[in-house]
Amino acid sequence: MAIDHATGRPHRVPAVLRAPLEGRTWREFLHLLTSLPIAIVAFALAVTLTAASVGTLVTFVGVPLLAATLAAARGLGVLERARARGLLRLEIAEPEPVRVRVRRRDGRGAGPMAWVGALLKSGTSWRHLLYAVVHFPWALFTFVLSLVLWSVSWVLFLYPAWQWTQPTYAHQPGIQLYGDSDGRAFYLDSPFEIALVCAIGLLLVLFTPWVIRGLAHVDRLLVRGLLGPSRLAERVWELEEDRGVVVDTASADLRRIERDLHDGAQARLVALAMELGLAKELVERDPEKAARMVDEAHGEVKLALQELRDLARGIHPAILTDRGLGPALASLAGRCTVPVATEVDLDSRPAPAIEGIAYFTVSELLQNVSKHSRARSAQVDVWRSGDRLMLRVGDDGRGGAGTTSGSGLAGLAERLGSVDGLLVVDSPVGGPTTVTAELPWRARG
């Protein structure tokens, strides 16, 4: 039984029988029909303007005309991407814009010639021009093939319904299959022949949608490959977004460290200095009270040192640097309010940066277990799989965790994504919860 992808439920009608009447088939057929007139206009403009601009390159007109041709091709790309989104349901991002380099500090370098130069240097613009040239023969082929198949298949399939028009208006018993000058002819007019034509038409009706889908798939490849952003541009955008996440995370960490220092150890040390100053004044007048104040100050020093150790552990724990991920996670599990079993199976240590990210990922997940899960036990597993470092934190709590916007797990997923990592949460309501994280494996240098 077929599965309906829209609802996820089994579909009683097989796909081969649904295809001729599905909206997808009609949208893709419409896309193939409308491609030809657009391709004719685009091809004529591209070839004419390119030839004119190349022919006048020796003059001042040629270069601006070629830039205008590329700009027109980019305008065509806007139309084609919109048509692909509407009819082919192709989700495609806009390509990288034309980047004009401004050399002067006052921003006056972005004149008309700067735009001309940027258009001529843009690989995206040339890909749009190539699409206008390449798409025309393909659009002509798909238009003829799809229209002929579609019309012939339905005409043959519905032959029993319109066969009566042949003797009435064409003055012949049916479709003429053969005829010569001697008057000999063969017509499809008997019940068996009419049924055979109908059966052949039905086969073509069922077959044509899959041809249309194949042709439309090639159109998707052309649009995505020539009118979409290049892989390099997509990677640059991803790196820019990841850089923004890293900068925001670092800024938040610096604010947290500053707040902890200001509200914790710094305030305690200021109070300690004041108490020691008072004790110094009381040494001669009231030695016993001065001794008590010094003793209290000694206790404050211990608390301040503990707060500084905790703060340093939050920046980068010494045990992680000295002994590695296994002992560091065991120490981390020992401070969790829920009993945690840890198992680390690594034959070598990863790079310090990856090791630190793995540590703080587990740390944040265990904090979530302590605060929100109401679990009785938890498990931490770390292992290496090929070129990936795998982390898994599970608990037997109430579940319901997710990476919805604004949640702690969403922020953790963004931070992992900034280093090409991945976070997967499996937490049905009622539990249990399993959070799996992947990080790229980078060996120590």
RAGI-V942840 format. One record per pair of residues at least 24 apart in sequence whose ideal C-beta (glycine too) atoms are under 10 Angstrom apart, sorted by the first residue. I is the first residue (numbers start at 0). J is the second residue. Records with the same first field share a line. If there is no record, write none. Layout:
I: J / J
//
This chain:
14: 208 / 209
15: 205 / 206 / 208 / 209
16: 204 / 205
17: 208
18: 204 / 205 / 206 / 207 / 208 / 209 / 211 / 212
19: 149 / 152 / 153 / 156 / 201 / 203 / 204 / 205 / 206 / 207 / 208 / 211
20: 204 / 208
21: 208 / 212
22: 88
23: 86 / 87 / 88 / 208 / 211 / 212 / 215
24: 149 / 207 / 208 / 209 / 211 / 212 / 215
25: 86 / 149 / 208 / 211
26: 85 / 86 / 87 / 88 / 211 / 215
27: 86 / 87 / 88 / 145 / 208 / 211 / 212 / 213 / 214 / 215 / 216 / 218 / 219
28: 86 / 141 / 145 / 146 / 148 / 149 / 207 / 208 / 211 / 212 / 214 / 215
29: 82 / 85 / 86
30: 82 / 83 / 85 / 86 / 87 / 89 / 141 / 145 / 211 / 214 / 215 / 218 / 219
31: 86 / 138 / 140 / 141 / 142 / 143 / 144 / 145 / 146 / 149 / 211 / 214 / 215 / 218
32: 138 / 141 / 142 / 145 / 146 / 149
33: 82 / 86 / 138 / 142
34: 79 / 82 / 86 / 134 / 135 / 137 / 138 / 139 / 141 / 142 / 145 / 214 / 215 / 218
35: 134 / 135 / 137 / 138 / 139 / 140 / 141 / 142 / 143 / 146
36: 138 / 142
37: 75 / 78 / 79 / 82 / 131 / 134 / 135 / 138
38: 75 / 79 / 130 / 131 / 132 / 133 / 134 / 135 / 136 / 137 / 138 / 139 / 141 / 142
39: 135 / 138 / 139
40: 75 / 131 / 135
41: 71 / 72 / 74 / 75 / 76 / 78 / 79 / 127 / 128 / 130 / 131 / 132 / 134 / 135 / 138
42: 131 / 132 / 133 / 134 / 135 / 136 / 138 / 139
43: 131 / 135
44: 68 / 71 / 72 / 75 / 131
45: 69 / 71 / 72 / 75 / 127 / 128 / 129 / 130 / 131 / 132 / 134 / 135
46: 131 / 132 / 135
48: 72 / 128 / 131
49: 128 / 131 / 132
62: 112 / 115 / 116 / 118 / 119
63: 111 / 112 / 114 / 115 / 118
64: 115
65: 115 / 118 / 119 / 124 / 128
66: 97 / 111 / 112 / 114 / 115 / 116 / 117 / 118 / 119 / 121 / 124
67: 115 / 118
68: 118 / 124 / 127 / 128 / 131
69: 97 / 115 / 117 / 118 / 119 / 121 / 123 / 124 / 125 / 127 / 128
70: 97 / 114 / 115 / 118 / 121 / 124 / 127
71: 124 / 127 / 128 / 131
72: 118 / 123 / 124 / 125 / 126 / 127 / 128 / 129 / 130 / 131 / 132 / 226
73: 97 / 118 / 121 / 123 / 124 / 126 / 127 / 128 / 226
74: 127
75: 127 / 128 / 130 / 131 / 134 / 226
76: 123 / 124 / 126 / 127 / 128 / 130 / 131 / 222 / 225 / 226 / 227
77: 127 / 226
78: 226
79: 127 / 130 / 131 / 134 / 218 / 221 / 222 / 225 / 226
80: 222 / 223 / 226 / 227
82: 218 / 222
83: 215 / 218 / 219 / 221 / 222 / 223 / 226 / 227
84: 222
86: 215 / 218
87: 215 / 216 / 218 / 219 / 222
88: 215 / 219
89: 215 / 218 / 219 / 220 / 222 / 223 / 227
90: 223
91: 219 / 222 / 223 / 226 / 227 / 228
92: 223 / 227 / 228 / 232 / 233 / 236
93: 123 / 226 / 227 / 228
94: 121 / 122 / 123 / 124 / 126 / 127 / 225 / 226 / 227 / 228 / 229 / 232 / 233
95: 121 / 122 / 123 / 228 / 229 / 231 / 232 / 233 / 235 / 236
96: 121 / 123
97: 121 / 123 / 124
122: 229 / 231 / 232
123: 225 / 226 / 227 / 228 / 229 / 232
125: 225
126: 224 / 225 / 226 / 227 / 229
127: 225 / 226
128: 225
129: 221 / 224 / 225 / 226
130: 221 / 222 / 224 / 225 / 226
131: 225
133: 221 / 225
134: 218 / 221 / 222 / 225 / 226
137: 214 / 217 / 218 / 221
138: 214 / 218 / 221
140: 214 / 217
141: 210 / 211 / 213 / 214 / 215 / 217 / 218
142: 214
144: 207 / 210 / 211 / 214
145: 207 / 210 / 211 / 214 / 215
147: 207
148: 203 / 204 / 206 / 207 / 208 / 210 / 211 / 214
149: 203 / 204 / 207 / 208 / 210 / 211
150: 207
151: 199 / 200 / 203 / 204 / 207
152: 199 / 200 / 201 / 202 / 203 / 204 / 205 / 206 / 207 / 208 / 210
153: 200 / 203 / 204 / 207
154: 196 / 200 / 203
155: 187 / 195 / 196 / 197 / 198 / 199 / 200 / 201 / 202 / 203 / 204
156: 196 / 197 / 198 / 199 / 200 / 201 / 202 / 203 / 204 / 205
157: 196 / 197 / 200 / 204
158: 187 / 192 / 193 / 194 / 195 / 196 / 197 / 199 / 200
159: 190 / 193 / 194 / 196 / 197 / 200
160: 197
162: 187 / 188 / 192 / 193 / 196 / 197
237: 416 / 417 / 419
238: 417 / 419
240: 413 / 416 / 417
241: 413 / 414 / 416 / 417 / 418 / 419
242: 417
243: 413 / 417
244: 410 / 413 / 414 / 415 / 416 / 417 / 418
245: 413 / 414 / 417 / 418
246: 417
247: 410 / 413 / 414 / 417
248: 410 / 413 / 414 / 417
251: 410
252: 313 / 314 / 359
255: 310 / 313 / 314
256: 310 / 311 / 313 / 314
259: 306 / 307 / 309 / 310 / 313
260: 306 / 307 / 310
262: 306
263: 302 / 303 / 305 / 306 / 307 / 309 / 310
264: 302 / 303 / 304 / 305 / 306 / 307 / 308 / 309 / 310
265: 303 / 306
266: 303 / 306
267: 299 / 300 / 302 / 303 / 304 / 306 / 307
268: 299 / 300 / 303 / 306 / 307
270: 296 / 299 / 303
271: 295 / 296 / 297 / 298 / 299 / 300 / 302 / 303
272: 296 / 299
274: 299
275: 299 / 300
309: 334
312: 362
313: 359 / 362
314: 355 / 359
315: 351 / 354 / 355 / 358 / 359
316: 355 / 358 / 359 / 362
318: 358
319: 348 / 351 / 354 / 355 / 357 / 358 / 359
320: 351 / 354 / 355
322: 348
323: 347 / 348 / 349 / 354 / 358
324: 348 / 349 / 353 / 354 / 355 / 357 / 358 / 361 / 381 / 388 / 390
325: 381
327: 354 / 355 / 357 / 358 / 361 / 362
328: 357 / 358 / 361 / 362 / 365 / 379 / 380 / 381 / 390
329: 379
331: 358 / 359 / 361 / 362 / 365 / 366 / 379
332: 361 / 362 / 365 / 377 / 378 / 379
334: 362 / 365 / 369
335: 362 / 365 / 366 / 368 / 369 / 374 / 377 / 379
336: 365 / 366 / 368 / 369 / 370 / 374
337: 365 / 368 / 369 / 372 / 373 / 374 / 375 / 376 / 377 / 394 / 395 / 396
338: 374 / 375 / 376 / 377 / 378
339: 365 / 368 / 369 / 374 / 376 / 377 / 378 / 379 / 392 / 394
340: 376 / 377 / 378 / 379 / 380 / 393
341: 377 / 378 / 379 / 380 / 381 / 392
342: 378 / 379 / 380 / 381 / 382 / 391
343: 379 / 380 / 381 / 382 / 390
344: 380 / 381 / 382 / 383 / 389
345: 381 / 382 / 383 / 388 / 440
346: 382 / 383
347: 383 / 440 / 442 / 443
348: 442 / 443
349: 383 / 388 / 438 / 439 / 440 / 441 / 442 / 443
350: 388 / 439 / 440 / 441 / 442 / 443 / 444
351: 441 / 443 / 444
352: 418 / 438 / 441
353: 388 / 418 / 420 / 438 / 439 / 440 / 441 / 442 / 443
354: 388 / 438 / 441 / 443
356: 388 / 390 / 414 / 415 / 417 / 418 / 420 / 436 / 438 / 439
357: 381 / 388 / 389 / 390 / 415 / 420 / 436 / 438
358: 390
359: 411 / 414
360: 390 / 392 / 411 / 414 / 415 / 420 / 422 / 434 / 436 / 438
361: 390 / 391 / 392 / 434 / 436
363: 392 / 407 / 408 / 410 / 411 / 414 / 434
364: 390 / 391 / 392 / 393 / 394 / 400 / 407 / 408 / 411 / 422 / 424 / 432 / 434 / 436
365: 392 / 394
366: 407
367: 392 / 394 / 396 / 400 / 406 / 407 / 408 / 411 / 432 / 434
368: 392 / 393 / 394 / 395 / 396 / 400 / 432 / 434
369: 394
370: 407
371: 396 / 397 / 399 / 400 / 407 / 432
372: 396 / 397 / 398 / 399 / 400 / 426 / 430 / 431 / 432
373: 397 / 398 / 430
374: 398 / 430 / 431 / 432
376: 431
377: 431 / 432
378: 431 / 433
380: 433 / 435
381: 436
383: 440
384: 437 / 440
385: 440
386: 439 / 440 / 441 / 442
387: 419 / 420 / 421 / 436 / 437 / 438 / 439 / 440
388: 420 / 436 / 437 / 438 / 439 / 440 / 441
389: 435 / 436 / 437 / 438 / 440
390: 415 / 420 / 422 / 434 / 435 / 436 / 437 / 438
391: 423 / 433 / 434 / 435 / 436
392: 432 / 433 / 434 / 435 / 436
393: 425 / 426 / 430 / 431 / 432 / 433 / 434 / 435
394: 426 / 430 / 431 / 432 / 433 / 434
395: 430 / 431 / 432
396: 426 / 429 / 430 / 431 / 432
397: 426 / 428 / 429 / 430 / 431 / 432
398: 425 / 426 / 427 / 428 / 429 / 430 / 431 / 432 / 433
399: 426 / 427 / 428 / 429 / 430 / 432
400: 424 / 425 / 426 / 427 / 428 / 430 / 432 / 433 / 434
401: 426
402: 426 / 434
408: 434
411: 436
412: 436
//
